[in-house]
Amino acid sequence: MELLERFTAGDQEAFEALFRQYQGEVYRWAAQIVRNRAAAEDLTIETFWRAYRAHARFDSRKGQFAAWLRRIATNAALDFLRRTRREVPLPEDLPETGRSGCSVEQRELQRTLQASLQQVPPKLRVVVVLGLVEEEPYEEIAAALGISVGAVKVRMFRGVRALRKELEKAGVRP
Amino acid sequence: MKEREVEEMRKLLKKEMKAAGRAELGRDLWPSMLERLSQGASRVPWWDWALLAGATLSLWFFPAILPALLYHL
């Protein structure tokens, strides 16, 4: 029996094999959204936990396990962003995002940007970050969110407007 | 106009925030996954239940807030 079929049937060994194969990919996707290492690790576990519970609903004949996981990871990340929206933003601690040699003004601008992004509604923020910072194609974002490309474009514009408003409140003119 | 606003924001964000797309997972998460599996169903914190109850009551008494609630979700 194929690995995906065994997973669908509830085989834990198959689940472990799939976990080991896809954990890095899920982690990267979650990190792109939440931009914090510890949160991305927690979301990776949460994603696979949700996938494990929903194993019977996965259609192994269609394949596309990675796309299914990405969709679950996006929903888990959105839940996380909604829960933490009113909290102090987590510091961006991914090595790739760290910047050495920045001026004080630039660091301040980066902090303002992060704080302003935190105020943008999560469903819009995800589109802005994935589309503009991570440069993911609109089609990928649409598939991960389970919406149309047109809806992604609408959310992008609304997200940019909301971010601009927050930045202006903080005295930054984009 | 819309495209120009998006493009301006893209430039600002690209300048000040680096993409995290190449972030590498530093450790194997399977032991943590096993722990999670052994814990069984996740417990919902009491605060989430309180929030849900609050939102339900608000919607019941003030249904007009639904569009605002949907926007913030």
gemmi code that builds the backbone of each chain (N, CA, C; Angstrom):
import gemmi

chains = {
    "A": [
        ("MET", (0.846, -1.211, 0.000), (0.000, 0.000, 0.000), (0.880, 1.259, 0.000)),
        ("GLU", (0.485, 2.252, -0.750), (1.243, 3.500, -0.807), (1.247, 4.199, 0.558)),
        ("LEU", (2.271, 5.015, 0.755), (2.422, 5.727, 2.024), (1.187, 6.575, 2.352)),
        ("LEU", (0.685, 7.315, 1.364), (-0.467, 8.194, 1.607), (-1.731, 7.396, 1.920)),
        ("GLU", (-1.868, 6.254, 1.254), (-3.037, 5.401, 1.532), (-2.963, 4.858, 2.950)),
        ("ARG", (-1.741, 4.481, 3.348), (-1.561, 3.972, 4.725), (-1.848, 5.075, 5.742)),
        ("PHE", (-1.431, 6.281, 5.415), (-1.703, 7.416, 6.312), (-3.214, 7.617, 6.452)),
        ("THR", (-3.894, 7.591, 5.318), (-5.349, 7.783, 5.324), (-6.049, 6.708, 6.152)),
        ("ALA", (-5.443, 5.513, 6.146), (-6.029, 4.408, 6.915), (-5.680, 4.494, 8.402)),
        ("GLY", (-4.836, 5.481, 8.771), (-4.526, 5.684, 10.195), (-3.251, 5.017, 10.670)),
        ("ASP", (-2.385, 4.629, 9.732), (-1.131, 3.969, 10.081), (-0.140, 4.992, 10.647)),
        ("GLN", (0.285, 4.789, 11.907), (1.157, 5.791, 12.544), (2.572, 5.803, 11.962)),
        ("GLU", (3.033, 4.653, 11.467), (4.368, 4.621, 10.846), (4.373, 5.466, 9.571)),
        ("ALA", (3.291, 5.384, 8.837), (3.180, 6.185, 7.618), (3.139, 7.674, 7.987)),
        ("PHE", (2.435, 7.967, 9.079), (2.365, 9.356, 9.547), (3.756, 9.863, 9.914)),
        ("GLU", (4.531, 9.015, 10.600), (5.887, 9.415, 10.985), (6.748, 9.674, 9.741)),
        ("ALA", (6.635, 8.786, 8.753), (7.427, 8.954, 7.524), (7.053, 10.269, 6.830)),
        ("LEU", (5.757, 10.555, 6.796), (5.310, 11.799, 6.152), (5.748, 13.014, 6.967)),
        ("PHE", (5.691, 12.866, 8.289), (6.115, 13.961, 9.159), (7.575, 14.307, 8.874)),
        ("ARG", (8.416, 13.271, 8.851), (9.847, 13.500, 8.636), (10.111, 14.091, 7.253)),
        ("GLN", (9.308, 13.683, 6.302), (9.497, 14.176, 4.932), (9.065, 15.640, 4.778)),
        ("TYR", (8.007, 16.030, 5.467), (7.415, 17.353, 5.217), (7.598, 18.379, 6.333)),
        ("GLN", (8.192, 17.988, 7.469), (8.261, 18.939, 8.583), (9.017, 20.225, 8.208)),
        ("GLY", (10.099, 20.084, 7.441), (10.880, 21.268, 7.054), (10.070, 22.220, 6.197)),
        ("GLU", (9.317, 21.655, 5.281), (8.508, 22.463, 4.368), (7.406, 23.221, 5.119)),
        ("VAL", (6.757, 22.502, 6.036), (5.684, 23.132, 6.828), (6.275, 24.226, 7.716)),
        ("TYR", (7.436, 23.938, 8.309), (8.095, 24.920, 9.175), (8.414, 26.199, 8.384)),
        ("ARG", (8.962, 26.032, 7.192), (9.325, 27.206, 6.372), (8.093, 28.053, 6.057)),
        ("TRP", (6.996, 27.380, 5.715), (5.776, 28.105, 5.365), (5.240, 28.875, 6.586)),
        ("ALA", (5.233, 28.190, 7.738), (4.749, 28.839, 8.965), (5.668, 30.008, 9.347)),
        ("ALA", (6.980, 29.797, 9.167), (7.939, 30.861, 9.512), (7.744, 32.080, 8.622)),
        ("GLN", (7.381, 31.836, 7.387), (7.125, 32.963, 6.479), (5.955, 33.800, 6.987)),
        ("ILE", (4.988, 33.152, 7.590), (3.800, 33.876, 8.042), (4.024, 34.520, 9.407)),
        ("VAL", (4.534, 33.739, 10.371), (4.625, 34.290, 11.734), (5.985, 34.918, 12.031)),
        ("ARG", (7.012, 34.575, 11.236), (8.327, 35.191, 11.323), (8.965, 35.061, 12.705)),
        ("ASN", (8.762, 33.944, 13.331), (9.373, 33.681, 14.633), (9.616, 32.176, 14.728)),
        ("ARG", (10.853, 31.821, 15.089), (11.271, 30.420, 15.057), (10.435, 29.518, 15.981)),
        ("ALA", (10.306, 29.938, 17.251), (9.596, 29.089, 18.218), (8.124, 28.928, 17.815)),
        ("ALA", (7.517, 30.034, 17.377), (6.107, 29.971, 16.967), (5.957, 29.073, 15.735)),
        ("ALA", (6.923, 29.156, 14.816), (6.850, 28.319, 13.607), (6.985, 26.834, 13.957)),
        ("GLU", (7.831, 26.533, 14.948), (7.968, 25.121, 15.369), (6.652, 24.627, 15.983)),
        ("ASP", (6.062, 25.461, 16.857), (4.780, 25.074, 17.471), (3.713, 24.871, 16.402)),
        ("LEU", (3.732, 25.743, 15.404), (2.720, 25.639, 14.341), (2.944, 24.404, 13.472)),
        ("THR", (4.189, 24.004, 13.339), (4.472, 22.780, 12.570), (3.833, 21.584, 13.287)),
        ("ILE", (4.029, 21.541, 14.611), (3.432, 20.450, 15.396), (1.900, 20.521, 15.298)),
        ("GLU", (1.356, 21.716, 15.446), (-0.095, 21.903, 15.398), (-0.656, 21.466, 14.042)),
        ("THR", (0.072, 21.810, 12.974), (-0.370, 21.443, 11.627), (-0.458, 19.927, 11.469)),
        ("PHE", (0.600, 19.239, 11.895), (0.589, 17.779, 11.760), (-0.427, 17.136, 12.699)),
        ("TRP", (-0.652, 17.785, 13.840), (-1.665, 17.264, 14.771), (-3.048, 17.334, 14.111)),
        ("ARG", (-3.317, 18.485, 13.470), (-4.610, 18.630, 12.788), (-4.715, 17.652, 11.620)),
        ("ALA", (-3.588, 17.468, 10.907), (-3.584, 16.532, 9.766), (-3.828, 15.104, 10.269)),
        ("TYR", (-3.218, 14.776, 11.398), (-3.357, 13.432, 11.975), (-4.821, 13.163, 12.336)),
        ("ARG", (-5.438, 14.179, 12.930), (-6.840, 13.995, 13.335), (-7.762, 13.897, 12.120)),
        ("ALA", (-7.351, 14.561, 11.027), (-8.217, 14.603, 9.838), (-7.776, 13.590, 8.776)),
        ("HIS", (-6.938, 12.612, 9.174), (-6.345, 11.706, 8.176), (-7.377, 11.033, 7.277)),
        ("ALA", (-8.537, 10.722, 7.851), (-9.544, 9.990, 7.065), (-10.162, 10.880, 5.978)),
        ("ARG", (-10.044, 12.197, 6.165), (-10.642, 13.107, 5.175), (-9.708, 13.394, 3.998)),
        ("PHE", (-8.437, 12.989, 4.112), (-7.503, 13.253, 3.022), (-7.725, 12.243, 1.900)),
        ("ASP", (-7.864, 12.757, 0.682), (-8.095, 11.896, -0.463), (-6.742, 11.529, -1.089)),
        ("SER", (-6.263, 10.318, -0.762), (-4.928, 9.922, -1.237), (-4.887, 9.712, -2.754)),
        ("ARG", (-6.053, 9.517, -3.377), (-6.057, 9.333, -4.838), (-5.701, 10.620, -5.559)),
        ("LYS", (-6.098, 11.745, -4.945), (-5.779, 13.040, -5.560), (-4.331, 13.453, -5.287)),
        ("GLY", (-3.727, 12.843, -4.247), (-2.355, 13.241, -3.899), (-2.343, 14.615, -3.290)),
        ("GLN", (-1.362, 15.417, -3.674), (-1.234, 16.805, -3.216), (-1.222, 16.925, -1.685)),
        ("PHE", (-0.459, 16.046, -1.069), (-0.364, 16.072, 0.389), (0.259, 17.387, 0.865)),
        ("ALA", (1.309, 17.842, 0.144), (2.001, 19.081, 0.551), (1.049, 20.274, 0.517)),
        ("ALA", (0.211, 20.329, -0.519), (-0.738, 21.451, -0.629), (-1.770, 21.393, 0.502)),
        ("TRP", (-2.192, 20.185, 0.838), (-3.165, 19.993, 1.935), (-2.550, 20.468, 3.254)),
        ("LEU", (-1.282, 20.064, 3.481), (-0.596, 20.482, 4.710), (-0.431, 21.997, 4.765)),
        ("ARG", (-0.117, 22.573, 3.619), (0.099, 24.024, 3.569), (-1.186, 24.773, 3.926)),
        ("ARG", (-2.286, 24.234, 3.462), (-3.577, 24.859, 3.770), (-3.863, 24.773, 5.281)),
        ("ILE", (-3.578, 23.604, 5.847), (-3.788, 23.440, 7.301), (-2.848, 24.374, 8.066)),
        ("ALA", (-1.591, 24.449, 7.605), (-0.600, 25.306, 8.281), (-1.032, 26.773, 8.227)),
        ("THR", (-1.595, 27.171, 7.104), (-2.040, 28.564, 6.963), (-3.182, 28.850, 7.939)),
        ("ASN", (-4.113, 27.921, 8.047), (-5.226, 28.110, 8.997), (-4.722, 28.158, 10.434)),
        ("ALA", (-3.757, 27.275, 10.748), (-3.193, 27.263, 12.104), (-2.465, 28.584, 12.377)),
        ("ALA", (-1.737, 29.067, 11.375), (-1.001, 30.332, 11.542), (-1.977, 31.499, 11.715)),
        ("LEU", (-3.080, 31.466, 10.968), (-4.094, 32.529, 11.105), (-4.693, 32.513, 12.511)),
        ("ASP", (-4.978, 31.318, 13.010), (-5.499, 31.203, 14.385), (-4.505, 31.797, 15.372)),
        ("PHE", (-3.227, 31.479, 15.151), (-2.168, 31.994, 16.035), (-2.132, 33.533, 15.972)),
        ("LEU", (-2.172, 34.080, 14.766), (-2.100, 35.542, 14.619), (-3.313, 36.217, 15.266)),
        ("ARG", (-4.470, 35.583, 15.172), (-5.675, 36.158, 15.800), (-5.527, 36.154, 17.327)),
        ("ARG", (-4.979, 35.056, 17.851), (-4.817, 34.957, 19.305), (-3.821, 35.978, 19.831)),
        ("THR", (-2.789, 36.261, 19.039), (-1.703, 37.109, 19.558), (-1.786, 38.543, 19.051)),
        ("ARG", (-2.854, 38.883, 18.371), (-2.933, 40.191, 17.734), (-2.786, 41.342, 18.727)),
        ("ARG", (-3.431, 41.174, 19.875), (-3.413, 42.270, 20.853), (-2.240, 42.178, 21.818)),
        ("GLU", (-1.396, 41.182, 21.601), (-0.263, 41.037, 22.517), (0.950, 41.778, 21.965)),
        ("VAL", (1.994, 41.847, 22.785), (3.248, 42.447, 22.322), (3.766, 41.582, 21.181)),
        ("PRO", (4.153, 42.186, 20.043), (4.593, 41.343, 18.923), (5.822, 40.522, 19.270)),
        ("LEU", (5.837, 39.275, 18.761), (7.010, 38.432, 18.959), (8.149, 39.026, 18.132)),
        ("PRO", (9.355, 38.998, 18.666), (10.454, 39.538, 17.870), (10.723, 38.646, 16.663)),
        ("GLU", (11.078, 39.260, 15.574), (11.468, 38.474, 14.402), (12.842, 37.914, 14.703)),
        ("ASP", (12.937, 36.601, 14.826), (14.226, 36.050, 15.235), (14.793, 35.061, 14.232)),
        ("LEU", (14.262, 35.073, 13.022), (14.803, 34.159, 12.028), (16.151, 34.709, 11.560)),
        ("PRO", (17.175, 33.836, 11.448), (18.495, 34.329, 11.086), (18.475, 35.143, 9.801)),
        ("GLU", (17.623, 34.737, 8.889), (17.594, 35.414, 7.587), (17.058, 36.825, 7.696)),
        ("THR", (16.283, 37.085, 8.783), (15.690, 38.408, 8.894), (16.554, 39.345, 9.747)),
        ("GLY", (17.538, 38.784, 10.418), (18.387, 39.619, 11.263), (19.246, 40.533, 10.411)),
        ("ARG", (19.411, 41.762, 10.865), (20.194, 42.682, 10.057), (21.266, 43.310, 10.928)),
        ("SER", (22.471, 43.119, 10.525), (23.533, 43.759, 11.286), (23.909, 45.050, 10.557)),
        ("GLY", (24.476, 45.953, 11.295), (24.947, 47.186, 10.685), (23.853, 48.160, 10.330)),
        ("CYS", (22.640, 47.990, 10.896), (21.560, 48.933, 10.618), (21.758, 50.181, 11.473)),
        ("SER", (21.341, 51.303, 10.943), (21.391, 52.514, 11.744), (20.261, 52.470, 12.773)),
        ("VAL", (20.360, 53.337, 13.773), (19.327, 53.396, 14.814), (17.978, 53.722, 14.169)),
        ("GLU", (17.996, 54.641, 13.218), (16.749, 55.054, 12.552), (16.125, 53.880, 11.800)),
        ("GLN", (16.997, 53.100, 11.159), (16.479, 51.966, 10.381), (15.877, 50.894, 11.308)),
        ("ARG", (16.550, 50.667, 12.432), (16.011, 49.687, 13.386), (14.659, 50.161, 13.926)),
        ("GLU", (14.589, 51.463, 14.163), (13.339, 52.039, 14.659), (12.228, 51.865, 13.612)),
        ("LEU", (12.581, 52.106, 12.362), (11.605, 51.944, 11.278), (11.147, 50.486, 11.184)),
        ("GLN", (12.100, 49.570, 11.361), (11.740, 48.144, 11.302), (10.792, 47.775, 12.442)),
        ("ARG", (11.064, 48.340, 13.625), (10.176, 48.070, 14.773), (8.784, 48.646, 14.513)),
        ("THR", (8.757, 49.860, 13.953), (7.464, 50.500, 13.654), (6.687, 49.665, 12.627)),
        ("LEU", (7.417, 49.179, 11.627), (6.779, 48.353, 10.589), (6.176, 47.093, 11.208)),
        ("GLN", (6.953, 46.467, 12.092), (6.483, 45.230, 12.728), (5.248, 45.512, 13.580)),
        ("ALA", (5.311, 46.610, 14.354), (4.176, 46.954, 15.221), (2.948, 47.315, 14.380)),
        ("SER", (3.163, 48.004, 13.263), (2.040, 48.398, 12.401), (1.427, 47.167, 11.741)),
        ("LEU", (2.288, 46.254, 11.310), (1.784, 45.014, 10.695), (0.915, 44.245, 11.678)),
        ("GLN", (1.341, 44.272, 12.950), (0.607, 43.557, 14.002), (-0.830, 44.070, 14.124)),
        ("GLN", (-1.047, 45.338, 13.763), (-2.375, 45.934, 13.887), (-3.281, 45.628, 12.693)),
        ("VAL", (-2.686, 45.137, 11.615), (-3.479, 44.818, 10.411), (-4.218, 43.497, 10.675)),
        ("PRO", (-5.518, 43.422, 10.348), (-6.246, 42.160, 10.578), (-5.498, 40.954, 9.974)),
        ("PRO", (-5.376, 39.866, 10.749), (-4.566, 38.718, 10.312), (-4.844, 38.231, 8.892)),
        ("LYS", (-6.118, 38.186, 8.494), (-6.395, 37.613, 7.162), (-5.856, 38.515, 6.043)),
        ("LEU", (-5.687, 39.812, 6.341), (-5.082, 40.708, 5.370), (-3.557, 40.677, 5.501)),
        ("ARG", (-3.087, 40.585, 6.762), (-1.640, 40.596, 7.012), (-0.949, 39.421, 6.331)),
        ("VAL", (-1.594, 38.258, 6.393), (-1.003, 37.064, 5.770), (-0.760, 37.309, 4.281)),
        ("VAL", (-1.725, 37.913, 3.628), (-1.600, 38.162, 2.186), (-0.485, 39.174, 1.918)),
        ("VAL", (-0.430, 40.224, 2.728), (0.599, 41.257, 2.526), (1.998, 40.666, 2.732)),
        ("VAL", (2.173, 39.925, 3.815), (3.506, 39.377, 4.109), (3.909, 38.331, 3.065)),
        ("LEU", (3.003, 37.412, 2.758), (3.354, 36.370, 1.776), (3.571, 36.966, 0.380)),
        ("GLY", (2.753, 37.946, 0.034), (2.836, 38.507, -1.323), (3.967, 39.498, -1.502)),
        ("LEU", (4.137, 40.394, -0.531), (5.100, 41.477, -0.726), (6.477, 41.203, -0.131)),
        ("VAL", (6.521, 40.523, 1.002), (7.837, 40.252, 1.612), (8.402, 38.942, 1.057)),
        ("GLU", (7.563, 37.915, 1.055), (8.042, 36.590, 0.636), (7.939, 36.386, -0.878)),
        ("GLU", (7.230, 37.270, -1.539), (7.036, 37.204, -2.999), (6.499, 35.845, -3.476)),
        ("GLU", (5.558, 35.328, -2.702), (4.871, 34.110, -3.135), (3.862, 34.500, -4.219)),
        ("PRO", (3.733, 33.692, -5.253), (2.754, 34.025, -6.294), (1.328, 34.050, -5.729)),
        ("TYR", (0.493, 34.895, -6.307), (-0.890, 35.011, -5.840), (-1.615, 33.652, -5.879)),
        ("GLU", (-1.263, 32.845, -6.863), (-1.922, 31.532, -7.001), (-1.630, 30.652, -5.779)),
        ("GLU", (-0.361, 30.705, -5.328), (0.036, 29.908, -4.148), (-0.706, 30.394, -2.899)),
        ("ILE", (-0.791, 31.718, -2.771), (-1.462, 32.291, -1.591), (-2.945, 31.915, -1.621)),
        ("ALA", (-3.522, 32.002, -2.817), (-4.946, 31.668, -2.957), (-5.198, 30.220, -2.568)),
        ("ALA", (-4.320, 29.316, -3.033), (-4.494, 27.890, -2.716), (-4.344, 27.653, -1.216)),
        ("ALA", (-3.384, 28.337, -0.602), (-3.138, 28.133, 0.839), (-4.290, 28.665, 1.686)),
        ("LEU", (-4.945, 29.709, 1.193), (-6.049, 30.294, 1.957), (-7.414, 29.729, 1.552)),
        ("GLY", (-7.420, 28.991, 0.456), (-8.680, 28.429, -0.029), (-9.611, 29.485, -0.586)),
        ("ILE", (-9.031, 30.505, -1.234), (-9.839, 31.575, -1.850), (-9.375, 31.764, -3.294)),
        ("SER", (-10.078, 32.624, -4.039), (-9.694, 32.840, -5.438), (-8.551, 33.850, -5.528)),
        ("VAL", (-7.906, 33.873, -6.691), (-6.829, 34.847, -6.907), (-7.391, 36.274, -6.829)),
        ("GLY", (-8.609, 36.441, -7.327), (-9.250, 37.765, -7.252), (-9.415, 38.221, -5.805)),
        ("ALA", (-9.807, 37.275, -4.948), (-9.989, 37.611, -3.528), (-8.646, 37.946, -2.884)),
        ("VAL", (-7.575, 37.282, -3.345), (-6.235, 37.593, -2.822), (-5.876, 39.039, -3.183)),
        ("LYS", (-6.185, 39.418, -4.419), (-5.862, 40.786, -4.859), (-6.630, 41.819, -4.030)),
        ("VAL", (-7.889, 41.510, -3.746), (-8.702, 42.432, -2.940), (-8.107, 42.545, -1.532)),
        ("ARG", (-7.749, 41.385, -0.955), (-7.172, 41.403, 0.402), (-5.827, 42.123, 0.407)),
        ("MET", (-5.078, 41.950, -0.676), (-3.781, 42.630, -0.759), (-3.986, 44.135, -0.693)),
        ("PHE", (-4.907, 44.628, -1.490), (-5.126, 46.070, -1.516), (-5.639, 46.572, -0.161)),
        ("ARG", (-6.588, 45.833, 0.400), (-7.115, 46.255, 1.715), (-6.036, 46.186, 2.792)),
        ("GLY", (-5.176, 45.176, 2.697), (-4.080, 45.026, 3.659), (-3.079, 46.156, 3.546)),
        ("VAL", (-2.755, 46.524, 2.308), (-1.803, 47.617, 2.080), (-2.390, 48.927, 2.611)),
        ("ARG", (-3.678, 49.133, 2.348), (-4.353, 50.345, 2.862), (-4.300, 50.398, 4.393)),
        ("ALA", (-4.617, 49.247, 5.003), (-4.636, 49.195, 6.478), (-3.236, 49.423, 7.041)),
        ("LEU", (-2.233, 48.841, 6.393), (-0.859, 49.012, 6.864), (-0.410, 50.468, 6.703)),
        ("ARG", (-0.755, 51.042, 5.575), (-0.405, 52.445, 5.315), (-1.006, 53.351, 6.402)),
        ("LYS", (-2.268, 53.058, 6.743), (-2.947, 53.849, 7.771), (-2.223, 53.740, 9.115)),
        ("GLU", (-1.840, 52.511, 9.466), (-1.127, 52.290, 10.735), (0.227, 52.988, 10.719)),
        ("LEU", (0.904, 52.923, 9.573), (2.221, 53.568, 9.476), (2.086, 55.083, 9.589)),
        ("GLU", (1.063, 55.609, 8.971), (0.848, 57.063, 9.049), (0.562, 57.494, 10.491)),
        ("LYS", (-0.208, 56.637, 11.205), (-0.477, 56.933, 12.615), (0.822, 56.994, 13.405)),
        ("ALA", (1.787, 56.142, 12.996), (3.073, 56.081, 13.701), (4.064, 57.114, 13.157)),
        ("GLY", (3.601, 57.933, 12.216), (4.461, 58.999, 11.691), (5.370, 58.579, 10.551)),
        ("VAL", (5.060, 57.439, 9.918), (5.877, 56.989, 8.778), (5.061, 57.139, 7.510)),
        ("ARG", (5.647, 57.797, 6.524), (4.938, 57.961, 5.256), (5.553, 56.993, 4.250)),
        ("PRO", (4.800, 55.956, 3.874), (5.380, 54.967, 2.942), (5.657, 55.566, 1.551)),
    ],
    "B": [
        ("MET", (-3.732, 53.358, -9.577), (-3.648, 53.909, -8.221), (-3.431, 52.784, -7.205)),
        ("LYS", (-4.305, 51.754, -7.290), (-4.190, 50.627, -6.357), (-2.836, 49.950, -6.541)),
        ("GLU", (-2.474, 49.713, -7.808), (-1.213, 49.019, -8.096), (-0.026, 49.834, -7.596)),
        ("ARG", (-0.144, 51.165, -7.730), (0.969, 52.013, -7.302), (1.148, 51.929, -5.781)),
        ("GLU", (0.022, 51.942, -5.063), (0.097, 51.840, -3.589), (0.730, 50.517, -3.178)),
        ("VAL", (0.310, 49.448, -3.849), (0.860, 48.123, -3.522), (2.348, 48.093, -3.835)),
        ("GLU", (2.726, 48.670, -4.968), (4.134, 48.686, -5.378), (4.998, 49.481, -4.403)),
        ("GLU", (4.481, 50.618, -3.945), (5.229, 51.428, -2.965), (5.447, 50.640, -1.675)),
        ("MET", (4.391, 49.951, -1.251), (4.499, 49.179, -0.018), (5.463, 48.002, -0.212)),
        ("ARG", (5.420, 47.399, -1.387), (6.342, 46.289, -1.674), (7.793, 46.768, -1.509)),
        ("LYS", (8.078, 47.951, -2.073), (9.448, 48.473, -2.006), (9.872, 48.696, -0.555)),
        ("LEU", (8.964, 49.289, 0.234), (9.288, 49.570, 1.636), (9.526, 48.266, 2.401)),
        ("LEU", (8.620, 47.315, 2.226), (8.730, 46.055, 2.973), (9.966, 45.263, 2.540)),
        ("LYS", (10.248, 45.251, 1.256), (11.407, 44.509, 0.778), (12.698, 45.122, 1.309)),
        ("LYS", (12.674, 46.460, 1.490), (13.869, 47.142, 1.976), (14.095, 46.855, 3.461)),
        ("GLU", (13.005, 46.801, 4.212), (13.143, 46.721, 5.668), (12.941, 45.317, 6.248)),
        ("MET", (12.368, 44.408, 5.499), (12.140, 43.056, 6.026), (12.684, 42.043, 5.025)),
        ("LYS", (13.500, 41.134, 5.523), (14.008, 40.111, 4.606), (13.061, 38.918, 4.562)),
        ("ALA", (13.011, 38.292, 3.414), (12.160, 37.110, 3.270), (12.665, 35.984, 4.173)),
        ("ALA", (11.732, 35.214, 4.721), (12.091, 34.101, 5.608), (11.948, 32.766, 4.886)),
        ("GLY", (11.782, 32.820, 3.590), (11.492, 31.612, 2.810), (12.566, 30.547, 2.861)),
        ("ARG", (13.791, 30.936, 3.258), (14.860, 29.930, 3.308), (15.128, 29.470, 4.742)),
        ("ALA", (14.223, 29.836, 5.661), (14.420, 29.455, 7.066), (14.540, 27.931, 7.182)),
        ("GLU", (15.571, 27.488, 7.880), (15.785, 26.045, 8.031), (15.366, 25.587, 9.422)),
        ("LEU", (14.733, 24.459, 9.458), (14.346, 23.878, 10.744), (15.610, 23.352, 11.420)),
        ("GLY", (15.869, 23.823, 12.643), (17.129, 23.479, 13.297), (17.159, 22.120, 13.985)),
        ("ARG", (16.000, 21.498, 14.186), (15.984, 20.215, 14.908), (14.824, 19.358, 14.423)),
        ("ASP", (14.920, 18.083, 14.757), (13.850, 17.168, 14.389), (12.685, 17.365, 15.363)),
        ("LEU", (11.507, 17.609, 14.852), (10.359, 17.877, 15.717), (9.553, 16.618, 16.066)),
        ("TRP", (10.004, 15.461, 15.564), (9.222, 14.241, 15.795), (9.040, 13.943, 17.290)),
        ("PRO", (10.099, 14.089, 18.147), (9.870, 13.828, 19.588), (8.754, 14.724, 20.162)),
        ("SER", (8.715, 15.977, 19.758), (7.656, 16.880, 20.248), (6.294, 16.447, 19.709)),
        ("MET", (6.315, 15.936, 18.462), (5.061, 15.477, 17.854), (4.534, 14.259, 18.627)),
        ("LEU", (5.445, 13.372, 18.973), (5.044, 12.177, 19.733), (4.415, 12.563, 21.065)),
        ("GLU", (5.035, 13.569, 21.702), (4.519, 14.060, 22.981), (3.099, 14.585, 22.797)),
        ("ARG", (2.914, 15.332, 21.724), (1.591, 15.898, 21.430), (0.565, 14.793, 21.168)),
        ("LEU", (1.016, 13.779, 20.440), (0.104, 12.658, 20.134), (-0.315, 11.940, 21.415)),
        ("SER", (0.652, 11.841, 22.344), (0.337, 11.118, 23.580), (-0.580, 11.920, 24.499)),
        ("GLN", (-0.572, 13.243, 24.329), (-1.446, 14.081, 25.154), (-2.907, 13.989, 24.730)),
        ("GLY", (-3.110, 13.527, 23.500), (-4.479, 13.423, 22.994), (-5.016, 14.759, 22.558)),
        ("ALA", (-6.302, 14.892, 22.610), (-6.961, 16.106, 22.108), (-6.483, 17.338, 22.862)),
        ("SER", (-6.272, 18.413, 22.119), (-5.794, 19.634, 22.756), (-6.900, 20.238, 23.608)),
        ("ARG", (-6.472, 20.745, 24.760), (-7.458, 21.374, 25.646), (-7.641, 22.820, 25.230)),
        ("VAL", (-8.873, 23.258, 25.179), (-9.132, 24.648, 24.823), (-9.033, 25.476, 26.102)),
        ("PRO", (-8.210, 26.547, 26.108), (-8.085, 27.351, 27.327), (-9.412, 27.997, 27.707)),
        ("TRP", (-9.610, 28.193, 29.019), (-10.888, 28.739, 29.501), (-11.158, 30.106, 28.898)),
        ("TRP", (-10.065, 30.854, 28.638), (-10.243, 32.199, 28.094), (-10.916, 32.158, 26.716)),
        ("ASP", (-10.539, 31.131, 25.889), (-11.140, 30.997, 24.560), (-12.639, 30.733, 24.662)),
        ("TRP", (-13.017, 29.917, 25.668), (-14.452, 29.641, 25.869), (-15.176, 30.918, 26.290)),
        ("ALA", (-14.516, 31.703, 27.184), (-15.121, 32.956, 27.649), (-15.306, 33.919, 26.478)),
        ("LEU", (-14.284, 33.962, 25.610), (-14.333, 34.842, 24.434), (-15.480, 34.431, 23.508)),
        ("LEU", (-15.608, 33.131, 23.303), (-16.668, 32.597, 22.445), (-18.038, 32.938, 23.026)),
        ("ALA", (-18.166, 32.766, 24.345), (-19.442, 33.062, 24.997), (-19.762, 34.550, 24.860)),
        ("GLY", (-18.745, 35.391, 25.047), (-18.916, 36.844, 24.923), (-19.366, 37.232, 23.519)),
        ("ALA", (-18.680, 36.635, 22.514), (-19.016, 36.952, 21.115), (-20.437, 36.495, 20.794)),
        ("THR", (-20.819, 35.316, 21.284), (-22.171, 34.790, 21.025), (-23.225, 35.698, 21.643)),
        ("LEU", (-22.991, 36.093, 22.899), (-23.954, 36.967, 23.576), (-24.059, 38.321, 22.869)),
        ("SER", (-22.887, 38.863, 22.473), (-22.888, 40.157, 21.782), (-23.696, 40.077, 20.490)),
        ("LEU", (-23.479, 38.963, 19.748), (-24.190, 38.797, 18.476), (-25.695, 38.642, 18.696)),
        ("TRP", (-26.026, 37.961, 19.792), (-27.433, 37.729, 20.099), (-28.134, 39.052, 20.405)),
        ("PHE", (-27.501, 39.875, 21.222), (-28.129, 41.134, 21.626), (-27.898, 42.273, 20.626)),
        ("PHE", (-26.761, 42.246, 19.931), (-26.444, 43.314, 18.968), (-26.035, 42.707, 17.621)),
        ("PRO", (-26.991, 42.161, 16.871), (-26.627, 41.496, 15.607), (-25.985, 42.436, 14.586)),
        ("ALA", (-26.186, 43.742, 14.762), (-25.627, 44.690, 13.794), (-24.094, 44.733, 13.830)),
        ("ILE", (-23.479, 44.165, 14.873), (-22.006, 44.205, 14.947), (-21.360, 43.116, 14.096)),
        ("LEU", (-22.190, 42.258, 13.480), (-21.648, 41.138, 12.710), (-20.633, 41.574, 11.633)),
        ("PRO", (-20.967, 42.609, 10.794), (-19.979, 43.009, 9.768), (-18.643, 43.427, 10.379)),
        ("ALA", (-18.689, 44.166, 11.500), (-17.450, 44.613, 12.143), (-16.659, 43.407, 12.661)),
        ("LEU", (-17.377, 42.440, 13.220), (-16.729, 41.248, 13.755), (-16.056, 40.450, 12.623)),
        ("LEU", (-16.781, 40.304, 11.511), (-16.237, 39.572, 10.371), (-15.005, 40.260, 9.811)),
        ("TYR", (-15.043, 41.591, 9.800), (-13.899, 42.344, 9.276), (-12.662, 42.063, 10.115)),
        ("HIS", (-12.833, 42.064, 11.443), (-11.669, 41.874, 12.305), (-11.211, 40.442, 12.387)),
        ("LEU", (-12.022, 39.504, 11.941), (-11.578, 38.118, 11.861), (-10.753, 37.920, 10.603)),
    ],
}
model = gemmi.Model(1)
for chain_id, residues in chains.items():
    chain = gemmi.Chain(chain_id)
    for i, (resn, *xyz) in enumerate(residues, 1):
        res = gemmi.Residue()
        res.name, res.seqid = resn, gemmi.SeqId(i, " ")
        for name, pos in zip(("N", "CA", "C"), xyz):
            atom = gemmi.Atom()
            atom.name, atom.element = name, gemmi.Element(name[0])
            atom.pos, atom.b_iso = gemmi.Position(*pos), 0.0
            res.add_atom(atom)
        chain.add_residue(res)
    model.add_chain(chain)
structure = gemmi.Structure()
structure.add_model(model)
structure.setup_entities()
